[in-house]
Amino acid sequence: MTYQRSVRGAWPLQLLACGLLLSVSAGCRLHPVSLASMAIGDAINDSDVKKRQEKLFNQPVAAADEMFGAREETLVYADDANRELITYPVKGDLLNSQNWAVESRSGKLVALSRVKRNIDGVEDVIKTAAIKSKVMGKSPAECRRDAELKEPLATLRNRDSGEVLRVYDIRNWTNSRGARYCVLRFDGQDRCNNIRLIGVSASTTENPVASSTE
Protein backbone atom coordinates (compact mmCIF):
# COMPACT_ATOMS: atom_id res chain seq x y z
CA MET A 1 0.00 0.00 0.00
CA THR A 2 1.17 3.47 -0.57
CA TYR A 3 -0.11 6.96 -0.14
CA GLN A 4 -0.91 9.11 -3.16
CA ARG A 5 0.22 12.72 -3.42
CA SER A 6 -3.08 13.59 -5.09
CA VAL A 7 -6.35 11.88 -5.69
CA ARG A 8 -7.30 14.02 -8.70
CA GLY A 9 -7.50 11.97 -11.87
CA ALA A 10 -6.42 8.81 -10.17
CA TRP A 11 -8.52 6.14 -8.88
CA PRO A 12 -7.80 3.48 -6.41
CA LEU A 13 -7.30 0.01 -6.33
CA GLN A 14 -5.33 -2.01 -6.43
CA LEU A 15 -7.01 -2.61 -2.52
CA LEU A 16 -8.55 -2.50 -4.24
CA ALA A 17 -6.53 -1.78 -8.64
CA CYS A 18 -3.21 -2.39 -7.78
CA GLY A 19 -0.36 -0.41 -8.10
CA LEU A 20 -1.14 -2.15 -4.34
CA LEU A 21 1.67 0.42 -5.28
CA LEU A 22 2.98 3.50 -6.43
CA SER A 23 5.16 6.37 -5.59
CA VAL A 24 5.94 5.59 -2.08
CA SER A 25 7.67 8.14 0.02
CA ALA A 26 8.01 8.19 3.75
CA GLY A 27 7.56 11.92 3.70
CA CYS A 28 4.55 12.13 1.43
CA ARG A 29 1.39 13.81 2.64
CA LEU A 30 -1.66 11.72 3.38
CA HIS A 31 -4.74 11.97 1.21
CA PRO A 32 -7.65 9.57 1.74
CA VAL A 33 -8.82 8.01 -1.50
CA SER A 34 -12.53 7.45 -2.05
CA LEU A 35 -12.94 4.12 -3.75
CA ALA A 36 -15.00 4.56 -6.87
CA SER A 37 -18.70 3.78 -6.70
CA MET A 38 -19.02 2.88 -3.05
CA ALA A 39 -22.21 2.19 -1.12
CA ILE A 40 -24.11 4.80 0.87
CA GLY A 41 -22.26 5.59 4.07
CA ASP A 42 -18.77 5.36 2.64
CA ALA A 43 -18.28 9.12 3.00
CA ILE A 44 -18.49 8.59 6.74
CA ASN A 45 -15.96 5.79 6.49
CA ASP A 46 -13.63 8.04 4.51
CA SER A 47 -13.80 10.70 7.22
CA ASP A 48 -13.06 8.11 9.88
CA VAL A 49 -10.14 6.68 7.91
CA LYS A 50 -8.69 10.15 7.35
CA LYS A 51 -8.75 10.96 11.07
CA ARG A 52 -7.16 7.66 11.98
CA GLN A 53 -4.46 7.85 9.31
CA GLU A 54 -3.37 11.26 10.54
CA LYS A 55 -2.66 9.69 13.92
CA LEU A 56 -1.02 6.54 12.55
CA PHE A 57 1.10 7.56 9.58
CA ASN A 58 4.81 6.89 10.10
CA GLN A 59 4.17 5.73 13.67
CA PRO A 60 5.43 2.37 15.01
CA VAL A 61 3.11 -0.61 14.56
CA ALA A 62 2.30 -0.54 18.27
CA ALA A 63 0.24 2.60 17.60
CA ALA A 64 -2.19 0.56 15.48
CA ASP A 65 -2.37 -2.13 18.17
CA GLU A 66 -3.27 0.56 20.68
CA MET A 67 -5.94 2.06 18.40
CA PHE A 68 -7.61 -1.13 17.14
CA GLY A 69 -6.90 -3.71 19.85
CA ALA A 70 -6.01 -7.36 19.33
CA ARG A 71 -4.81 -8.32 15.85
CA GLU A 72 -6.68 -10.80 13.71
CA GLU A 73 -3.52 -11.75 11.85
CA THR A 74 -0.16 -10.44 10.73
CA LEU A 75 0.74 -11.12 7.11
CA VAL A 76 4.22 -10.74 5.63
CA TYR A 77 4.69 -10.08 1.91
CA ALA A 78 6.57 -12.83 0.11
CA ASP A 79 8.50 -10.32 -2.01
CA ASP A 80 9.43 -7.99 0.87
CA ALA A 81 10.07 -9.29 4.38
CA ASN A 82 10.03 -5.71 5.73
CA ARG A 83 6.45 -5.16 4.57
CA GLU A 84 3.48 -6.38 6.57
CA LEU A 85 -0.30 -6.24 6.30
CA ILE A 86 -1.94 -6.38 9.73
CA THR A 87 -5.68 -6.90 10.12
CA TYR A 88 -7.93 -6.00 13.04
CA PRO A 89 -11.65 -6.55 13.68
CA VAL A 90 -13.87 -3.49 13.38
CA LYS A 91 -15.43 -2.78 16.76
CA GLY A 92 -19.20 -2.71 16.68
CA ASP A 93 -19.40 -4.81 13.50
CA LEU A 94 -22.12 -7.23 14.59
CA LEU A 95 -21.83 -9.34 11.43
CA ASN A 96 -18.05 -9.69 11.82
CA SER A 97 -17.62 -8.96 8.13
CA GLN A 98 -15.23 -6.00 8.25
CA ASN A 99 -11.58 -5.44 9.08
CA TRP A 100 -9.08 -2.65 9.43
CA ALA A 101 -6.09 -3.44 7.22
CA VAL A 102 -2.89 -1.61 8.15
CA GLU A 103 0.26 -1.73 6.07
CA SER A 104 3.65 -1.29 7.68
CA ARG A 105 7.10 -0.94 6.13
CA SER A 106 10.18 -1.54 8.25
CA GLY A 107 8.03 -1.24 11.36
CA LYS A 108 6.37 2.07 10.40
CA LEU A 109 2.70 2.48 9.47
CA VAL A 110 2.18 3.74 5.92
CA ALA A 111 -1.40 2.94 4.85
CA LEU A 112 -4.83 2.20 6.25
CA SER A 113 -7.91 0.61 4.68
CA ARG A 114 -11.29 -0.59 5.82
CA VAL A 115 -12.31 -3.75 4.01
CA LYS A 116 -15.48 -5.83 3.91
CA ARG A 117 -16.18 -9.43 3.02
CA ASN A 118 -19.02 -9.99 0.55
CA ILE A 119 -19.39 -6.24 0.11
CA ASP A 120 -21.97 -6.76 -2.64
CA GLY A 121 -24.17 -8.95 -0.46
CA VAL A 122 -25.95 -11.88 -2.05
CA GLU A 123 -24.16 -11.46 -5.38
CA ASP A 124 -20.78 -11.95 -3.72
CA VAL A 125 -22.10 -14.94 -1.76
CA ILE A 126 -23.24 -16.53 -5.02
CA LYS A 127 -19.91 -15.80 -6.71
CA THR A 128 -18.01 -17.27 -3.76
CA ALA A 129 -20.04 -20.48 -3.94
CA ALA A 130 -19.41 -20.73 -7.67
CA ILE A 131 -15.65 -20.34 -7.26
CA LYS A 132 -15.35 -22.55 -4.18
CA SER A 133 -15.85 -25.82 -6.02
CA LYS A 134 -13.14 -24.79 -8.48
CA VAL A 135 -10.43 -24.04 -5.94
CA MET A 136 -10.86 -26.00 -2.71
CA GLY A 137 -8.11 -28.56 -2.17
CA LYS A 138 -6.22 -27.46 -5.27
CA SER A 139 -2.74 -26.06 -5.90
CA PRO A 140 -2.20 -22.39 -6.83
CA ALA A 141 -1.72 -23.32 -10.50
CA GLU A 142 -4.90 -25.40 -10.55
CA CYS A 143 -6.84 -22.60 -8.83
CA ARG A 144 -5.74 -20.05 -11.42
CA ARG A 145 -6.59 -22.34 -14.31
CA ASP A 146 -9.90 -23.73 -13.07
CA ALA A 147 -11.26 -20.47 -11.62
CA GLU A 148 -9.85 -18.41 -14.49
CA LEU A 149 -7.88 -16.09 -12.21
CA LYS A 150 -5.06 -13.77 -13.21
CA GLU A 151 -1.58 -13.81 -11.67
CA PRO A 152 -1.91 -12.96 -7.96
CA LEU A 153 -1.50 -9.31 -7.03
CA ALA A 154 0.26 -10.33 -3.87
CA THR A 155 1.38 -13.41 -1.97
CA LEU A 156 1.47 -13.13 1.81
CA ARG A 157 2.34 -15.50 4.64
CA ASN A 158 0.68 -15.59 8.06
CA ARG A 159 3.51 -14.89 10.48
CA ASP A 160 2.10 -17.24 13.13
CA SER A 161 0.46 -20.14 11.28
CA GLY A 162 2.62 -20.14 8.15
CA GLU A 163 -0.46 -20.31 5.90
CA VAL A 164 -0.10 -18.56 2.56
CA LEU A 165 -2.66 -16.11 1.15
CA ARG A 166 -2.77 -15.21 -2.51
CA VAL A 167 -4.75 -12.15 -3.56
CA TYR A 168 -6.28 -11.89 -7.04
CA ASP A 169 -7.84 -8.91 -8.83
CA ILE A 170 -11.38 -9.88 -9.88
CA ARG A 171 -12.75 -6.52 -10.94
CA ASN A 172 -13.11 -7.82 -14.49
CA TRP A 173 -16.06 -10.00 -13.37
CA THR A 174 -17.66 -8.01 -10.57
CA ASN A 175 -19.63 -4.78 -10.75
CA SER A 176 -18.26 -1.40 -9.70
CA ARG A 177 -19.60 -1.72 -6.17
CA GLY A 178 -18.66 -5.34 -5.72
CA ALA A 179 -15.59 -7.17 -4.51
CA ARG A 180 -12.20 -6.19 -5.82
CA TYR A 181 -10.25 -9.15 -4.58
CA CYS A 182 -10.50 -12.88 -4.34
CA VAL A 183 -8.36 -14.07 -1.42
CA LEU A 184 -7.37 -17.73 -1.41
CA ARG A 185 -5.74 -19.27 1.65
CA PHE A 186 -3.41 -22.26 1.31
CA ASP A 187 -2.34 -24.82 3.91
CA GLY A 188 1.10 -26.32 4.57
CA GLN A 189 0.75 -28.55 1.50
CA ASP A 190 -0.07 -25.47 -0.61
CA ARG A 191 -3.64 -26.58 -1.14
CA CYS A 192 -6.48 -24.07 -1.03
CA ASN A 193 -8.56 -24.37 2.15
CA ASN A 194 -10.50 -21.09 2.19
CA ILE A 195 -11.87 -18.41 -0.14
CA ARG A 196 -13.12 -14.89 0.49
CA LEU A 197 -14.28 -12.06 -1.75
CA ILE A 198 -13.18 -8.68 -0.38
CA GLY A 199 -14.25 -5.13 -1.13
CA VAL A 200 -12.84 -1.84 0.12
CA SER A 201 -15.04 0.64 1.96
CA ALA A 202 -12.37 3.31 2.35
CA SER A 203 -8.61 3.56 1.99
CA THR A 204 -5.66 5.92 2.11
CA THR A 205 -4.07 4.12 -0.81
CA GLU A 206 -5.17 3.48 -4.35
CA ASN A 207 -4.04 -0.10 -4.39
CA PRO A 208 -4.08 -1.50 -0.88
CA VAL A 209 -2.91 -5.06 -1.47
CA ALA A 210 -0.67 -5.27 -4.48
CA SER A 211 2.86 -6.57 -4.33
CA SER A 212 5.86 -4.30 -4.05
CA THR A 213 6.63 -4.86 -7.72
CA GLU A 214 3.27 -3.53 -8.92
ChimeraX commands (.cxc) that place a marker at each C-alpha (Angstrom):
marker #1 position 0.00,0.00,0.00 radius 0.5
marker #1 position 1.17,3.47,-0.57 radius 0.5
marker #1 position -0.11,6.96,-0.14 radius 0.5
marker #1 position -0.91,9.11,-3.16 radius 0.5
marker #1 position 0.22,12.72,-3.42 radius 0.5
marker #1 position -3.08,13.59,-5.09 radius 0.5
marker #1 position -6.35,11.88,-5.69 radius 0.5
marker #1 position -7.30,14.02,-8.70 radius 0.5
marker #1 position -7.50,11.97,-11.87 radius 0.5
marker #1 position -6.42,8.81,-10.17 radius 0.5
marker #1 position -8.52,6.14,-8.88 radius 0.5
marker #1 position -7.80,3.48,-6.41 radius 0.5
marker #1 position -7.30,0.01,-6.33 radius 0.5
marker #1 position -5.33,-2.01,-6.43 radius 0.5
marker #1 position -7.01,-2.61,-2.52 radius 0.5
marker #1 position -8.55,-2.50,-4.24 radius 0.5
marker #1 position -6.53,-1.78,-8.64 radius 0.5
marker #1 position -3.21,-2.39,-7.78 radius 0.5
marker #1 position -0.36,-0.41,-8.10 radius 0.5
marker #1 position -1.14,-2.15,-4.34 radius 0.5
marker #1 position 1.67,0.42,-5.28 radius 0.5
marker #1 position 2.98,3.50,-6.43 radius 0.5
marker #1 position 5.16,6.37,-5.59 radius 0.5
marker #1 position 5.94,5.59,-2.08 radius 0.5
marker #1 position 7.67,8.14,0.02 radius 0.5
marker #1 position 8.01,8.19,3.75 radius 0.5
marker #1 position 7.56,11.92,3.70 radius 0.5
marker #1 position 4.55,12.13,1.43 radius 0.5
marker #1 position 1.39,13.81,2.64 radius 0.5
marker #1 position -1.66,11.72,3.38 radius 0.5
marker #1 position -4.74,11.97,1.21 radius 0.5
marker #1 position -7.65,9.57,1.74 radius 0.5
marker #1 position -8.82,8.01,-1.50 radius 0.5
marker #1 position -12.53,7.45,-2.05 radius 0.5
marker #1 position -12.94,4.12,-3.75 radius 0.5
marker #1 position -15.00,4.56,-6.87 radius 0.5
marker #1 position -18.70,3.78,-6.70 radius 0.5
marker #1 position -19.02,2.88,-3.05 radius 0.5
marker #1 position -22.21,2.19,-1.12 radius 0.5
marker #1 position -24.11,4.80,0.87 radius 0.5
marker #1 position -22.26,5.59,4.07 radius 0.5
marker #1 position -18.77,5.36,2.64 radius 0.5
marker #1 position -18.28,9.12,3.00 radius 0.5
marker #1 position -18.49,8.59,6.74 radius 0.5
marker #1 position -15.96,5.79,6.49 radius 0.5
marker #1 position -13.63,8.04,4.51 radius 0.5
marker #1 position -13.80,10.70,7.22 radius 0.5
marker #1 position -13.06,8.11,9.88 radius 0.5
marker #1 position -10.14,6.68,7.91 radius 0.5
marker #1 position -8.69,10.15,7.35 radius 0.5
marker #1 position -8.75,10.96,11.07 radius 0.5
marker #1 position -7.16,7.66,11.98 radius 0.5
marker #1 position -4.46,7.85,9.31 radius 0.5
marker #1 position -3.37,11.26,10.54 radius 0.5
marker #1 position -2.66,9.69,13.92 radius 0.5
marker #1 position -1.02,6.54,12.55 radius 0.5
marker #1 position 1.10,7.56,9.58 radius 0.5
marker #1 position 4.81,6.89,10.10 radius 0.5
marker #1 position 4.17,5.73,13.67 radius 0.5
marker #1 position 5.43,2.37,15.01 radius 0.5
marker #1 position 3.11,-0.61,14.56 radius 0.5
marker #1 position 2.30,-0.54,18.27 radius 0.5
marker #1 position 0.24,2.60,17.60 radius 0.5
marker #1 position -2.19,0.56,15.48 radius 0.5
marker #1 position -2.37,-2.13,18.17 radius 0.5
marker #1 position -3.27,0.56,20.68 radius 0.5
marker #1 position -5.94,2.06,18.40 radius 0.5
marker #1 position -7.61,-1.13,17.14 radius 0.5
marker #1 position -6.90,-3.71,19.85 radius 0.5
marker #1 position -6.01,-7.36,19.33 radius 0.5
marker #1 position -4.81,-8.32,15.85 radius 0.5
marker #1 position -6.68,-10.80,13.71 radius 0.5
marker #1 position -3.52,-11.75,11.85 radius 0.5
marker #1 position -0.16,-10.44,10.73 radius 0.5
marker #1 position 0.74,-11.12,7.11 radius 0.5
marker #1 position 4.22,-10.74,5.63 radius 0.5
marker #1 position 4.69,-10.08,1.91 radius 0.5
marker #1 position 6.57,-12.83,0.11 radius 0.5
marker #1 position 8.50,-10.32,-2.01 radius 0.5
marker #1 position 9.43,-7.99,0.87 radius 0.5
marker #1 position 10.07,-9.29,4.38 radius 0.5
marker #1 position 10.03,-5.71,5.73 radius 0.5
marker #1 position 6.45,-5.16,4.57 radius 0.5
marker #1 position 3.48,-6.38,6.57 radius 0.5
marker #1 position -0.30,-6.24,6.30 radius 0.5
marker #1 position -1.94,-6.38,9.73 radius 0.5
marker #1 position -5.68,-6.90,10.12 radius 0.5
marker #1 position -7.93,-6.00,13.04 radius 0.5
marker #1 position -11.65,-6.55,13.68 radius 0.5
marker #1 position -13.87,-3.49,13.38 radius 0.5
marker #1 position -15.43,-2.78,16.76 radius 0.5
marker #1 position -19.20,-2.71,16.68 radius 0.5
marker #1 position -19.40,-4.81,13.50 radius 0.5
marker #1 position -22.12,-7.23,14.59 radius 0.5
marker #1 position -21.83,-9.34,11.43 radius 0.5
marker #1 position -18.05,-9.69,11.82 radius 0.5
marker #1 position -17.62,-8.96,8.13 radius 0.5
marker #1 position -15.23,-6.00,8.25 radius 0.5
marker #1 position -11.58,-5.44,9.08 radius 0.5
marker #1 position -9.08,-2.65,9.43 radius 0.5
marker #1 position -6.09,-3.44,7.22 radius 0.5
marker #1 position -2.89,-1.61,8.15 radius 0.5
marker #1 position 0.26,-1.73,6.07 radius 0.5
marker #1 position 3.65,-1.29,7.68 radius 0.5
marker #1 position 7.10,-0.94,6.13 radius 0.5
marker #1 position 10.18,-1.54,8.25 radius 0.5
marker #1 position 8.03,-1.24,11.36 radius 0.5
marker #1 position 6.37,2.07,10.40 radius 0.5
marker #1 position 2.70,2.48,9.47 radius 0.5
marker #1 position 2.18,3.74,5.92 radius 0.5
marker #1 position -1.40,2.94,4.85 radius 0.5
marker #1 position -4.83,2.20,6.25 radius 0.5
marker #1 position -7.91,0.61,4.68 radius 0.5
marker #1 position -11.29,-0.59,5.82 radius 0.5
marker #1 position -12.31,-3.75,4.01 radius 0.5
marker #1 position -15.48,-5.83,3.91 radius 0.5
marker #1 position -16.18,-9.43,3.02 radius 0.5
marker #1 position -19.02,-9.99,0.55 radius 0.5
marker #1 position -19.39,-6.24,0.11 radius 0.5
marker #1 position -21.97,-6.76,-2.64 radius 0.5
marker #1 position -24.17,-8.95,-0.46 radius 0.5
marker #1 position -25.95,-11.88,-2.05 radius 0.5
marker #1 position -24.16,-11.46,-5.38 radius 0.5
marker #1 position -20.78,-11.95,-3.72 radius 0.5
marker #1 position -22.10,-14.94,-1.76 radius 0.5
marker #1 position -23.24,-16.53,-5.02 radius 0.5
marker #1 position -19.91,-15.80,-6.71 radius 0.5
marker #1 position -18.01,-17.27,-3.76 radius 0.5
marker #1 position -20.04,-20.48,-3.94 radius 0.5
marker #1 position -19.41,-20.73,-7.67 radius 0.5
marker #1 position -15.65,-20.34,-7.26 radius 0.5
marker #1 position -15.35,-22.55,-4.18 radius 0.5
marker #1 position -15.85,-25.82,-6.02 radius 0.5
marker #1 position -13.14,-24.79,-8.48 radius 0.5
marker #1 position -10.43,-24.04,-5.94 radius 0.5
marker #1 position -10.86,-26.00,-2.71 radius 0.5
marker #1 position -8.11,-28.56,-2.17 radius 0.5
marker #1 position -6.22,-27.46,-5.27 radius 0.5
marker #1 position -2.74,-26.06,-5.90 radius 0.5
marker #1 position -2.20,-22.39,-6.83 radius 0.5
marker #1 position -1.72,-23.32,-10.50 radius 0.5
marker #1 position -4.90,-25.40,-10.55 radius 0.5
marker #1 position -6.84,-22.60,-8.83 radius 0.5
marker #1 position -5.74,-20.05,-11.42 radius 0.5
marker #1 position -6.59,-22.34,-14.31 radius 0.5
marker #1 position -9.90,-23.73,-13.07 radius 0.5
marker #1 position -11.26,-20.47,-11.62 radius 0.5
marker #1 position -9.85,-18.41,-14.49 radius 0.5
marker #1 position -7.88,-16.09,-12.21 radius 0.5
marker #1 position -5.06,-13.77,-13.21 radius 0.5
marker #1 position -1.58,-13.81,-11.67 radius 0.5
marker #1 position -1.91,-12.96,-7.96 radius 0.5
marker #1 position -1.50,-9.31,-7.03 radius 0.5
marker #1 position 0.26,-10.33,-3.87 radius 0.5
marker #1 position 1.38,-13.41,-1.97 radius 0.5
marker #1 position 1.47,-13.13,1.81 radius 0.5
marker #1 position 2.34,-15.50,4.64 radius 0.5
marker #1 position 0.68,-15.59,8.06 radius 0.5
marker #1 position 3.51,-14.89,10.48 radius 0.5
marker #1 position 2.10,-17.24,13.13 radius 0.5
marker #1 position 0.46,-20.14,11.28 radius 0.5
marker #1 position 2.62,-20.14,8.15 radius 0.5
marker #1 position -0.46,-20.31,5.90 radius 0.5
marker #1 position -0.10,-18.56,2.56 radius 0.5
marker #1 position -2.66,-16.11,1.15 radius 0.5
marker #1 position -2.77,-15.21,-2.51 radius 0.5
marker #1 position -4.75,-12.15,-3.56 radius 0.5
marker #1 position -6.28,-11.89,-7.04 radius 0.5
marker #1 position -7.84,-8.91,-8.83 radius 0.5
marker #1 position -11.38,-9.88,-9.88 radius 0.5
marker #1 position -12.75,-6.52,-10.94 radius 0.5
marker #1 position -13.11,-7.82,-14.49 radius 0.5
marker #1 position -16.06,-10.00,-13.37 radius 0.5
marker #1 position -17.66,-8.01,-10.57 radius 0.5
marker #1 position -19.63,-4.78,-10.75 radius 0.5
marker #1 position -18.26,-1.40,-9.70 radius 0.5
marker #1 position -19.60,-1.72,-6.17 radius 0.5
marker #1 position -18.66,-5.34,-5.72 radius 0.5
marker #1 position -15.59,-7.17,-4.51 radius 0.5
marker #1 position -12.20,-6.19,-5.82 radius 0.5
marker #1 position -10.25,-9.15,-4.58 radius 0.5
marker #1 position -10.50,-12.88,-4.34 radius 0.5
marker #1 position -8.36,-14.07,-1.42 radius 0.5
marker #1 position -7.37,-17.73,-1.41 radius 0.5
marker #1 position -5.74,-19.27,1.65 radius 0.5
marker #1 position -3.41,-22.26,1.31 radius 0.5
marker #1 position -2.34,-24.82,3.91 radius 0.5
marker #1 position 1.10,-26.32,4.57 radius 0.5
marker #1 position 0.75,-28.55,1.50 radius 0.5
marker #1 position -0.07,-25.47,-0.61 radius 0.5
marker #1 position -3.64,-26.58,-1.14 radius 0.5
marker #1 position -6.48,-24.07,-1.03 radius 0.5
marker #1 position -8.56,-24.37,2.15 radius 0.5
marker #1 position -10.50,-21.09,2.19 radius 0.5
marker #1 position -11.87,-18.41,-0.14 radius 0.5
marker #1 position -13.12,-14.89,0.49 radius 0.5
marker #1 position -14.28,-12.06,-1.75 radius 0.5
marker #1 position -13.18,-8.68,-0.38 radius 0.5
marker #1 position -14.25,-5.13,-1.13 radius 0.5
marker #1 position -12.84,-1.84,0.12 radius 0.5
marker #1 position -15.04,0.64,1.96 radius 0.5
marker #1 position -12.37,3.31,2.35 radius 0.5
marker #1 position -8.61,3.56,1.99 radius 0.5
marker #1 position -5.66,5.92,2.11 radius 0.5
marker #1 position -4.07,4.12,-0.81 radius 0.5
marker #1 position -5.17,3.48,-4.35 radius 0.5
marker #1 position -4.04,-0.10,-4.39 radius 0.5
marker #1 position -4.08,-1.50,-0.88 radius 0.5
marker #1 position -2.91,-5.06,-1.47 radius 0.5
marker #1 position -0.67,-5.27,-4.48 radius 0.5
marker #1 position 2.86,-6.57,-4.33 radius 0.5
marker #1 position 5.86,-4.30,-4.05 radius 0.5
marker #1 position 6.63,-4.86,-7.72 radius 0.5
marker #1 position 3.27,-3.53,-8.92 radius 0.5
marker link #1:1,2 radius 0.2
marker link #1:2,3 radius 0.2
marker link #1:3,4 radius 0.2
marker link #1:4,5 radius 0.2
marker link #1:5,6 radius 0.2
marker link #1:6,7 radius 0.2
marker link #1:7,8 radius 0.2
marker link #1:8,9 radius 0.2
marker link #1:9,10 radius 0.2
marker link #1:10,11 radius 0.2
marker link #1:11,12 radius 0.2
marker link #1:12,13 radius 0.2
marker link #1:13,14 radius 0.2
marker link #1:14,15 radius 0.2
marker link #1:15,16 radius 0.2
marker link #1:16,17 radius 0.2
marker link #1:17,18 radius 0.2
marker link #1:18,19 radius 0.2
marker link #1:19,20 radius 0.2
marker link #1:20,21 radius 0.2
marker link #1:21,22 radius 0.2
marker link #1:22,23 radius 0.2
marker link #1:23,24 radius 0.2
marker link #1:24,25 radius 0.2
marker link #1:25,26 radius 0.2
marker link #1:26,27 radius 0.2
marker link #1:27,28 radius 0.2
marker link #1:28,29 radius 0.2
marker link #1:29,30 radius 0.2
marker link #1:30,31 radius 0.2
marker link #1:31,32 radius 0.2
marker link #1:32,33 radius 0.2
marker link #1:33,34 radius 0.2
marker link #1:34,35 radius 0.2
marker link #1:35,36 radius 0.2
marker link #1:36,37 radius 0.2
marker link #1:37,38 radius 0.2
marker link #1:38,39 radius 0.2
marker link #1:39,40 radius 0.2
marker link #1:40,41 radius 0.2
marker link #1:41,42 radius 0.2
marker link #1:42,43 radius 0.2
marker link #1:43,44 radius 0.2
marker link #1:44,45 radius 0.2
marker link #1:45,46 radius 0.2
marker link #1:46,47 radius 0.2
marker link #1:47,48 radius 0.2
marker link #1:48,49 radius 0.2
marker link #1:49,50 radius 0.2
marker link #1:50,51 radius 0.2
marker link #1:51,52 radius 0.2
marker link #1:52,53 radius 0.2
marker link #1:53,54 radius 0.2
marker link #1:54,55 radius 0.2
marker link #1:55,56 radius 0.2
marker link #1:56,57 radius 0.2
marker link #1:57,58 radius 0.2
marker link #1:58,59 radius 0.2
marker link #1:59,60 radius 0.2
marker link #1:60,61 radius 0.2
marker link #1:61,62 radius 0.2
marker link #1:62,63 radius 0.2
marker link #1:63,64 radius 0.2
marker link #1:64,65 radius 0.2
marker link #1:65,66 radius 0.2
marker link #1:66,67 radius 0.2
marker link #1:67,68 radius 0.2
marker link #1:68,69 radius 0.2
marker link #1:69,70 radius 0.2
marker link #1:70,71 radius 0.2
marker link #1:71,72 radius 0.2
marker link #1:72,73 radius 0.2
marker link #1:73,74 radius 0.2
marker link #1:74,75 radius 0.2
marker link #1:75,76 radius 0.2
marker link #1:76,77 radius 0.2
marker link #1:77,78 radius 0.2
marker link #1:78,79 radius 0.2
marker link #1:79,80 radius 0.2
marker link #1:80,81 radius 0.2
marker link #1:81,82 radius 0.2
marker link #1:82,83 radius 0.2
marker link #1:83,84 radius 0.2
marker link #1:84,85 radius 0.2
marker link #1:85,86 radius 0.2
marker link #1:86,87 radius 0.2
marker link #1:87,88 radius 0.2
marker link #1:88,89 radius 0.2
marker link #1:89,90 radius 0.2
marker link #1:90,91 radius 0.2
marker link #1:91,92 radius 0.2
marker link #1:92,93 radius 0.2
marker link #1:93,94 radius 0.2
marker link #1:94,95 radius 0.2
marker link #1:95,96 radius 0.2
marker link #1:96,97 radius 0.2
marker link #1:97,98 radius 0.2
marker link #1:98,99 radius 0.2
marker link #1:99,100 radius 0.2
marker link #1:100,101 radius 0.2
marker link #1:101,102 radius 0.2
marker link #1:102,103 radius 0.2
marker link #1:103,104 radius 0.2
marker link #1:104,105 radius 0.2
marker link #1:105,106 radius 0.2
marker link #1:106,107 radius 0.2
marker link #1:107,108 radius 0.2
marker link #1:108,109 radius 0.2
marker link #1:109,110 radius 0.2
marker link #1:110,111 radius 0.2
marker link #1:111,112 radius 0.2
marker link #1:112,113 radius 0.2
marker link #1:113,114 radius 0.2
marker link #1:114,115 radius 0.2
marker link #1:115,116 radius 0.2
marker link #1:116,117 radius 0.2
marker link #1:117,118 radius 0.2
marker link #1:118,119 radius 0.2
marker link #1:119,120 radius 0.2
marker link #1:120,121 radius 0.2
marker link #1:121,122 radius 0.2
marker link #1:122,123 radius 0.2
marker link #1:123,124 radius 0.2
marker link #1:124,125 radius 0.2
marker link #1:125,126 radius 0.2
marker link #1:126,127 radius 0.2
marker link #1:127,128 radius 0.2
marker link #1:128,129 radius 0.2
marker link #1:129,130 radius 0.2
marker link #1:130,131 radius 0.2
marker link #1:131,132 radius 0.2
marker link #1:132,133 radius 0.2
marker link #1:133,134 radius 0.2
marker link #1:134,135 radius 0.2
marker link #1:135,136 radius 0.2
marker link #1:136,137 radius 0.2
marker link #1:137,138 radius 0.2
marker link #1:138,139 radius 0.2
marker link #1:139,140 radius 0.2
marker link #1:140,141 radius 0.2
marker link #1:141,142 radius 0.2
marker link #1:142,143 radius 0.2
marker link #1:143,144 radius 0.2
marker link #1:144,145 radius 0.2
marker link #1:145,146 radius 0.2
marker link #1:146,147 radius 0.2
marker link #1:147,148 radius 0.2
marker link #1:148,149 radius 0.2
marker link #1:149,150 radius 0.2
marker link #1:150,151 radius 0.2
marker link #1:151,152 radius 0.2
marker link #1:152,153 radius 0.2
marker link #1:153,154 radius 0.2
marker link #1:154,155 radius 0.2
marker link #1:155,156 radius 0.2
marker link #1:156,157 radius 0.2
marker link #1:157,158 radius 0.2
marker link #1:158,159 radius 0.2
marker link #1:159,160 radius 0.2
marker link #1:160,161 radius 0.2
marker link #1:161,162 radius 0.2
marker link #1:162,163 radius 0.2
marker link #1:163,164 radius 0.2
marker link #1:164,165 radius 0.2
marker link #1:165,166 radius 0.2
marker link #1:166,167 radius 0.2
marker link #1:167,168 radius 0.2
marker link #1:168,169 radius 0.2
marker link #1:169,170 radius 0.2
marker link #1:170,171 radius 0.2
marker link #1:171,172 radius 0.2
marker link #1:172,173 radius 0.2
marker link #1:173,174 radius 0.2
marker link #1:174,175 radius 0.2
marker link #1:175,176 radius 0.2
marker link #1:176,177 radius 0.2
marker link #1:177,178 radius 0.2
marker link #1:178,179 radius 0.2
marker link #1:179,180 radius 0.2
marker link #1:180,181 radius 0.2
marker link #1:181,182 radius 0.2
marker link #1:182,183 radius 0.2
marker link #1:183,184 radius 0.2
marker link #1:184,185 radius 0.2
marker link #1:185,186 radius 0.2
marker link #1:186,187 radius 0.2
marker link #1:187,188 radius 0.2
marker link #1:188,189 radius 0.2
marker link #1:189,190 radius 0.2
marker link #1:190,191 radius 0.2
marker link #1:191,192 radius 0.2
marker link #1:192,193 radius 0.2
marker link #1:193,194 radius 0.2
marker link #1:194,195 radius 0.2
marker link #1:195,196 radius 0.2
marker link #1:196,197 radius 0.2
marker link #1:197,198 radius 0.2
marker link #1:198,199 radius 0.2
marker link #1:199,200 radius 0.2
marker link #1:200,201 radius 0.2
marker link #1:201,202 radius 0.2
marker link #1:202,203 radius 0.2
marker link #1:203,204 radius 0.2
marker link #1:204,205 radius 0.2
marker link #1:205,206 radius 0.2
marker link #1:206,207 radius 0.2
marker link #1:207,208 radius 0.2
marker link #1:208,209 radius 0.2
marker link #1:209,210 radius 0.2
marker link #1:210,211 radius 0.2
marker link #1:211,212 radius 0.2
marker link #1:212,213 radius 0.2
marker link #1:213,214 radius 0.2
view
